[in-house]
Amino acid sequence: MTMTTFVSLVLTQIVEHPFHIVLEIVFTAALVAAIWMQHVQRSKNESKVVAPVMPSLEEQERRIAQFQSQMFQADSKTATNATVPNRPGMPKVDSREGCYVTIQNAADGNLLQCLDLATEDFHSFSTHPTVLEVTKKTVVAYGVGSCGPRGFYGTIRPHMDAEKALARFLGVEDAIICSLSFATVSTLISCFAGRGEYIIADDGVNLSIAAGCTLSRATVYRYRHNDMTHLESLLKRS
């Protein structure tokens, strides 16, 4: 197509369809104007970005020294560590070693070694000397957060290294570790069961299993503790 033919075609379209040509010109101009305005606004926003200025170390120390915590309710009285009349006080955990815990009697201060039946650290890994030493080194290297779950504190290199080591040991493709045994059970139940599904559980399950059943949003049927007859009736009804 020659230039003359192209110009002739354009003029013909303008003469035969003037309204259509005007609309196309208006829409094209509006599109160009919108793109230009976005570019201008983006340039203005980028020019307004100011690099944060960190105070000097002396100023930071001064602010930290002046910091004072305040109660959520200024008029409320302190309710913790209050003296209760005619009560000797709460027993104090002095130390832990494996499945045993040493309790200090608040009345006379005597120490008593007890079997810890409340712990979920069934293998006593948390008090093993090797584990304690590695834990200390990890805290020094990576620090600690105010929350234990990885969703709050974040995933760090030891988490991934431990998961890879567990996967190799178990001979599986991958592994995942949770913050603690309680969270492991409650998390896994909600992963495998959900809304519209059914869970049949013993009425005597511990709190972590009960929490997992609740978090799953599944329909939960509970049978009486160790009552196989009641369990069978629920299975038949389901």
Residue pairs with C-beta under 8 A, 6 or more apart in sequence:
13 20
13 21
14 21
55 63
88 106
88 107
89 106
89 107
90 106
91 103
91 104
91 105
91 106
92 103
92 104
92 106
93 101
93 102
93 103
93 104
94 102
94 103
94 104
94 111
95 101
95 102
96 102
96 116
96 126
96 127
97 127
98 124
98 127
99 115
99 116
99 119
99 124
100 113
100 114
100 115
100 116
101 113
101 114
101 116
102 111
102 112
102 113
102 114
103 111
103 112
103 113
103 114
104 110
104 111
104 112
105 111
105 112
120 180
120 181
120 182
120 208
121 127
121 181
125 131
138 158
142 156
142 157
142 158
145 152
145 153
145 154
146 152
147 153
148 179
148 180
149 179
149 183
150 159
150 179
159 177
162 177
163 174
163 175
163 176
163 177
164 175
166 175
166 177
167 173
167 174
167 175
178 184
178 187
181 208
182 207
182 208
182 211
183 208
185 208
185 209
185 212
186 208
186 209
186 211
186 212
186 215
187 212
188 212
189 199
189 209
189 212
189 213
189 215
189 216
190 212
190 215
190 216
190 217
193 199
193 213
193 216
193 218
194 216
194 217
194 218
195 217
195 218
196 218
196 219
197 216
197 218
197 219
198 218
198 219
198 220
198 221
198 238
199 213
199 216
199 218
199 219
199 220
199 221
200 220
200 221
200 222
200 223
200 231
200 234
200 235
200 238
201 209
201 210
201 213
201 220
201 221
201 222
201 223
202 222
202 223
202 225
202 226
203 222
203 223
203 224
203 225
204 225
204 226
205 213
213 220
214 220
221 234
221 238
223 230
223 231
223 233
223 234
224 230
